[in-house]
Amino acid sequence: MDRALPTSTSFFANVDDVVDRLAATGYLADRGTATAVFLADRLGKPLLIEGPAGVGKTELARAVAETTGAELIRLQCYEGVDEARALYEWNHAKQILRIQAGSNDVSDGWDATKADVFSEEFLLSRPLLTAIRSEDPAVLLVDETDKADIEIEGLLLEVLSDFAVTVPELGTITAKRKPFVVLTSNATRELSEALKRRCLFLHLDFPDAELERKILVSRVPELPEAVAEQLVKTVRVLRGMQLKKLPSVAETIDWGRTLLALGLDTLDDDAVRATMGVVLKHQSDQLRAATELRLN
């Protein structure tokens, strides 16, 4: 099949364009994040985003897809995910039915039957192959890459090196248009150096207080400024504790919406105690927070 290099169409004019267009989707990016997105777009390289859970890694991929009008194609990684779930597999049940339906007609022989059942009609395309075959703009999100087995990294290397997939029965399928690729990792294990070399790298941490306040106000505009400031300060105190799970930015937003729904105009001890379950999802974390915040 044709192995011509896939085209790569730039989505963004410059870094400021990234900042502005992501903001229009509700994603407030700092300049470092916007620069990484711009370079990944302009250079046609995958963007590996590493950082703790809840800092907006997945949301960044969604925001890029939304602002560019691209289809978001997501591969959710987990322990045991294999090539069949990531790349493609054959619809065996449909193949068997076709073989059984033609079992009385042996004139064409097995070669013809094989060519029939290993054709496009029976191919089940999974996220990686779907992204490679897409002729329209696409954002390929390989989410929580660190949860997958090392074999999947090898598969990603093969796919992302040439943006091509070989299906033995059909030949090599090469992307006509490169997808914008985002890989995320919570750093639960080290990814291979070979995979990292293929990517641009961005470390995302929890935003500083001012940026988080802006994010909160943009997502919950009805929340009074004073309450937003109290809430962000409290969340930052919680993140400084030895908790099983630190509050995410999404949970900060949920907390703001909770206070608004309850009609609370201050974040006092009673309000924190009553709504703590919105941001802390472990009993041990709630007990520690109650102790360290000295809630009555």
N, C-alpha and C positions, 0 to 999 in steps of 0.2 A: 504494500500500500504506500501511498505518498508519505514521505517522511520530511516534507518541507517544514521549516520552523514555523510554529504558530505565531500569529500576530499578537501584539500586546498594545491595547488601546489605553492611553492615559485617561484617568477619570478626573484628575485634579490639575489645576493650572500652576499652583504654588502652595506653600505651607499655609499662608493666610486663607487661601481658598478652602483648604482642609478644615481649618479651625471654624470658619464661618458656616460651611455646609454641614459639618457634624453638629454644630450648635443648633442649627435649624431642626435637627431631629431630636434635640433634647440631650445630646451627648456633649458635655463641656470638656474639651481636651486641652491639656496644657501644651506648650509649644514643642516639648520633646516628643510627646505622643504624636502630634500632628506631623512633625518632621519625619518620624518613622513611617507613618502611613503614606506620606507623599513619596518617600524614597522607594518603598515597596511597590507603589503604583508605577512610578516613573522607571524604575530599573527592572520591573517584572519579576521580582524575587519574592519568595514566601516571607511572611513576617511571623517570627516566633515571639509570642508574648508570654512572659513568665511573671508570676507573682502570686500572692496568697489568694485564696478563694474570696470572691465578693468585691474585687476592686474594679470590675468592669471590662474584663478581657473579652468575654463572649459578647457583651453589649457593644463593644467597639466594632466587632465584625458585623453585627446586625446594623449598626449605624452606618457603616460604609456601604452595605448593601442597600439600605433605605435611601441614602442620599444620592446614590448613583443609579438607582432604578435597576440594580442587578438582582438576580435570583440568589437567595442564600441557600447553599447546599451544605448540610451539616453532617459530619461523621462524628458521632459521639463515641469516644473511646472508653473502653472498660476492660477489665481483666478477662481474657478469653476471646475478645473480638478477633475474628480471623479474616482471611482474604475474601471469603464468600460474603461476609457482612460488609466489608470495606470496599471491595472492588466489583465483583460480579459473581453470579452463580447461574446455573441452568435450572429451568423449571422442570424438574424431574417428573413430577406427576403428569404434567401436560405432555412431556415426551413419551411417557409410557402409554398414555391414552392414544397418541398418534400412532405409535408402533402397533398397538393392539388393533386399532382401526384398520390398519393396512396389512395385518398379518396374513390375510388370504391372498394377497397379491405379491408374489415372490418374483415376479418377472424382472423387476428392476434390481433385485439383489440388495445386500446389506449396504454397499457403498452409497447407493442412492438414498436409502433410508437414513443413513448416518448424516448425509449432507442435508437432508430435510430437517431432522430433529435438532441438529446443531446449527441452527440458523437464527437470524434476528428475532423471529417470532417467539423463540423459546428462551431468549437471553433476559435475565433479570439484572438490570443495571443498578448497582449500589453507588453510594456517594462519590467515590473517587472516579469511577468510570463516567458517571453522570456529568460531573464537572468537566472532565476531559472532552466529552462529546458535545457539550453545550455550544451552540453557535451564537447564543445571546450572551450578554455580559453576565458573569456569575462570580459570586464570592464563595469560595470553598473554605468552610470552617472545620478544621480538625480539632475538636474540643477535648481538652484534658488528655493530651497525647501521652503524658507520663503514666497514665493508668493502663495503657496498652502494653502488650508484650513486646519484647525486642524485635520479634519477627515483623511486626507491623512497621517498625522504623525502617527496616530493610525495604518493605514494600513502598513506603513513602519516598525513600531515596530514589527508587527506580522510577516512580511516577513523576516526581517533581524535578528530576534531572532533565528529562526530555519532554515532559508533559505528553507522554505517550503510554499506552497500555497495549500489551500483546495478549490477545485471546487466541490460543493455538488454533482453534477451529475456524476463526474468522480472519486472522492476521493481526497486523499492528494498527491500532487506532490512534492517530495523532491529533492533538487539539488544533483546531483551526483558529481559536482565540484563547489566549491564556486566561484562566480564571485568576482573580485576585485571591491569594491564598493566605489564610491566617491559621497558625497553629497555636494553641494555648497550652500552658503547663502550670500546675500548682507547685512544681518543684518537689514532688514527693520522691522522685528519683531523678538521677542525672540522665538526660538524653545523650545520645551518641554524638561524638564530635563531628562525625561525618554528616549527620543531619543538621547540626548547628551551622556547619560551613555552608550549607545550601541556603541558609536563611539570613535575613536581617534580624537583629535581636532588640527587643524592647522589654525592659523590666517595669512593670506597673506595680506601684505600691498604693496604699490608701492615700487619697488626696490630702493636701494640707487643709487647715481649718477654713481658710477663706474660700478655696475652691469647693470644698464640700458644702459650705453654706450656700454658695451660688447654685450648686447642683440641687440642693434641697429646695431653695426658693423657686428655681425654675420648674421643678416637678410638682411642688405644692405651693403655688403662688398665693393661696389664701391664708397660709400660715403667717402669723405676725412675726416681724423681724426679730423681736426680742425672744420669742419662743424658739425660733430657728437657731439663734445664737446659743441659747441654753442647751438645746438638744445636741448641737454639734459638739459643744464643750463636754457634755456628759458622755457622748459616744467616744470621744478621744480619750477620756479617762478610762472608760471600759476597755478600750484597746490596749491600754497600758498595763492591764492586769493579766495574770497567768490564767487565761481562760481556755477551755477546750476549743471553742470556736469564737473568734473575734467577730464583732458586728460588721456586716458588709455595708457598702454604700446603699444598696437596695433596701437593707433593713433600716438604715437611717431614714430613707424616704418613707418606708412603711410606718415608722414611728411618728413621723410628722403627720401623716394622714390619720393615724390613730388619735393623736391629740386633737386634731381638727374635728374628727368625727365625734369625739367625746365633749367637744366644746371647752376644752381646757386652755386657759390663757397663760399658764405658767407651768414649769416643770419642777414642782416641789416634790418632797419625799413621797407624799401620797400618790402623786401622778406616776412617779417612777416605779413604785411598788406595784401599782395596779396594771401597768402596761409593760413591765419588763419582759414578759414573754414574747413580745413582738421582736425584740432584738437578741435575747439570750434564750437559746433553745435547749439548754441542759440545766437540770436542777442544781448541779454542783456549781455551775457558773452563776446562777441566780443567787445562791447562798453566799458565794464569795463576793459578788457585787454588793449585796445587801450589807455585808460586814464591812467591806472597804469604803463604801459610800456612807456608812454609818446611818442607814435608814432606821427610823424609829419603829 
